[in-house]
Amino acid sequence: MVLNAAVHPSLPYALPGSFAPVGTFCTAPNLFWCAAGQPWRDLEAVAVAARAAPGTLAYGATGVGGTGHFGGETLCRALGISLTHVPYRGTAPLMQDVISGRVPLLAHGIAGAVGPLQAGHIRPLAMLGPKRASELPEVPTMAELGRPVPDSGVWFGILAPAGTPPALVARMSRDLEALAGTADARAKLATQGAVPDFMGPEPFAARIRAELATWRDIAQSVGIKSE
C-alpha cells in the first residue's frame, strides 16, 4: 500500500489521511538470496563479484515497485554496487529462473521461498530488515553487516475509513491486539514466514508517514516508476 503510493503519481486516496489506522497485525521479513549453485557464501562475496563486473549480475523480484524491488535497490545503494533488476509476474517463474541459473540472485520474503529453501535450491545471504528471523537465525541483518537499509519487509494491518468514530477504532484495535497475541495466530502465521507484530493506531499512522517519505525518496533517487 505504501509502496504503491510511493511510485504512482496520483491515487484516489491519501496516506494516511483518507483512513483511520486501526493497527498492524503481523510482519514478514524480506531477504536477499542467491541460487544454491552460485559460489557466494555471504553478501560480501556478491559485492566483490558485482564490483568486478558492474551491471552484469542480476537479481529477480516479483514485479516493479514491490518489496523485492525496493529491497534489492536499497541493498545496492548500501553496498555501492550495481545489479540489474529483473521483474517477474509471480514467485513461481522467478524461482524457476533462479534455480535454473538464469538469474543468480533474488530479493524475496520467506513466504514463497520455503519450498526452494528446504529443497536446497536457494541460499539466504542477508535480512533486509532490522531483525533476524527465527526460522533462519544464522542469517545476519544488513545492519549487523555494517550496511543498514530501510525495512522492506511486509506488514499487514487494518485501516478503517477516515471519520470512523475514535471509540470504534480503539475497540477494533484492542480486539486486533488480543487476536495477534493468541497461540493459534502465531502458529498459523509461522506457516507463512510471518510473526505477530501489533502496533496501535497512532504508531501505525506514524509508521505509514515515515515509510512513505522513505520510499518516495528511494523511488526518485533510483528511478523506480509505476508500470
N, C-alpha and C positions, 0 to 999 in steps of 0.2 A: 504493500500500500504506500509506504513512504518512498520506496524506490521509484514507483510509478510517478509519483508527484515530482520527484527529482529530475526525471528525464522527459516528461511530457510537458510541452509549453503551456497547455491550457487543459484544465479538468473542470467538470461541472460541480466541484466541491473544493473547499479549502481545508487544509490541515493545520491544527486540529479544530479550527473554528466551526466547521459545519457539523461537528459531532460533540457528544458528551462522553469523553473517555470513561469507561467503567473500570477496566483493569486488564492486565495481562494474565494469561493462564499458564503458559509454558514457553520454553525456548528450545531451539535445536541448533547446535553449532555448525559452522561452516569449516571445511578443511581443505588443505591443498594436498593433492595426492600425485603419485606417479604410477605408471604401469609397472607391474612386478618384473617384467622383462627388461626394464631400464636399469642402468648401472648405478643410479644415485641412491644412496642410503640416508642422506639427510639433505636439508634445504640448501646448505652451503655448497654442496656438490652441484646442485642445479644452478645456483648463482654463478659458479665458476664456469660451467658449460655455457650458460647464456652470455656471459661477458666475453667469452672466447669467440662466439659467433652470434652477435646481436641480431635479433629478429628471426632467427632460424628455428628456434624452439617454439612449439605451440602448446597452448593449454585449451582444453574444451570446457564448456559450461552450457547449461541449458538456457538458450535464448540470449537476447541482447538486453542489457539493463536489469538483469536479475541478480540474485545474491552471489551466484558463482562468478558472474562477470565483474561485479564490483569487488568481490573478494580477490579475484585474480589481479585486477588492476591496482588495488591498494598494496598487494604483495609486491608487484613490480616496482611501484614507487618506493616502497620501504627498502627494497634490496638494490635499487638503482639499476634494474635490468630491463630488457625489452623482450617480451614474449608475445606471440601472435595469438589473439583470441579467436577461437573457432566456435561459433554458436551452433547449438543443436536444438531440434524441436522437442526433444524429450530425453529422459535419462537412458532409456534402452539403446537408442542409436549411439549416444555418447559413450556408454560403457563398451559397446561393441567395437567402436573405433579405438578406444584406449587399450582394451585387451588385445586387439589385433596388432597394435603398434602403429597405427596410422597417426594417432595423436598421443604424444608421450606423457602429457600432464593433464590434470583436471582440477577444477575447484568445485566442490560439491559437498553437501551435507552428508551426515551418516545415513539418514533415511535414503534408501535407494542405492546405497553403496554396501549394505550389509552382505548381500549375496556375493558380489565380486570380492569383497574383503575376506570373507570366510573361505572362499574358494582359492585364495592366494593369488588373485589376479591383479590386485592393486595394493599399493603401499602408502600409508599415511605419512606425510612429512612434517606438517605443522598445523596447529589450530589457528584459524583466522578469527579468534575471539579472545576474551580475557581469561578464560578458564580451561583447564584440561578436562577432557571428557572421561567420565567414569568407565565407559566402555573401552577407551584407549588411553589408559593412564600414563603410558610411556611416551605419548606424543606431546612435544612441547608447544607452548603458545609462542606466537611471534614476539610478544613482549619478553618472554624468557630467553629468546634468541637475540635479544637486543634490537629488535626491529618491530616495535609496536605498530599496530594498524587498527583502524576503526572496526568494531564488531560487525561483521557482515552476516552473522547468523540470523536465523529466523525467529521472530517472536509471534505468538498467537494471542490475540486479545479480543475484547468486546468493546464496541463503541455504540452508543445509543444516538438517536437524532439530537441535534442541538435543541435546547429548550426542554429536554426531559427534566421533570422535577428533581431537584437535588436529592430529596429524600428517597426517591425511587432509584436513582443512580447509586446512592450509598447502600441501599438494600441489596441491589444486584451485585455490588462489589463485595459485600460480606459473604453472599452466597458463593460467589466465584472463588473467593479465598478459601472457604471451607471445602469446596469441591477439590481444589488444587492440592489440598493437604491430605486427601484420602489415599490409603494404600492402593486401592483399586485404580485410581487415576495414575499414580506413579507407575504401577505395573504396566498399564496399557500404553502410557507414553513411552516407556522404555523400549517397547517393541518398534517404535518409530524414531528411535535415537533422540528423544526429547526428554526434558525434565521439567517438573513443576517449577514455575518461577513467577509468583504473584507480585503484582505491583498495583497499588491503588490509583484512584482517579487522577490526583494531582501529579504524582511522579510519572504516571503514564503519559499525561499531556506534555509534561516537560521533556520526556524522552522523545516523543514524536517531534517536537520543535527542534530539539538538538540534533536528532538524526537527519531531519530534513535539511538543515543548514549544512551538515557534513556531506551528505550525498549530493546535494546540488553543487557544492564546491568541487567535489571529485569528478562529477559528471562533466562539468565545464572544463576542468583542467585537463582531463584525459580524452575528452571528446565522445563521451557516451551519449548517444541520441536515440530517441524512440524510433521504432520501425513502423 
